[in-house]
Amino acid sequence: MYELIQQYLKPELLVLIPVLYFIGMAIKKSSISDNFIPLLLGAFGILLSVIYLIATVDVNTYKDVAIMIFTGITQGILLAGGSVYVNQVIKQSSKNDEG
């Protein structure tokens, strides 16, 4: 599983998984419906990934911009998925401990 994660996610962005997890916990405590949490985490993941890429990637052509945007979107979605996955693992493990 770890090799699969490394193949698709930039290692320097993995820190965003726990960040998104805590953002999700904060959203859950708010008045926002739980149905929107995965979408909001995806948006935050994309935003944070694009910010990271803007800060670290040299952009010289429109092609570079397109690649950066595509990478930011795909990385953000995958990171949000990782965060939701972590949340579900924690929930399921606590259910198994109770039952």
Secondary structure, DSSP 8 states (H G I E B T S, - for coil): -HHHHHHHS-GGGTTHHHHHHHHHHHHHHSSS-GGGHHHHHHHHHHHHHHHHHHHH----SHHHHHHHHHHHHHHHHHHHHHHHHHHHHHHHHHHHHH-
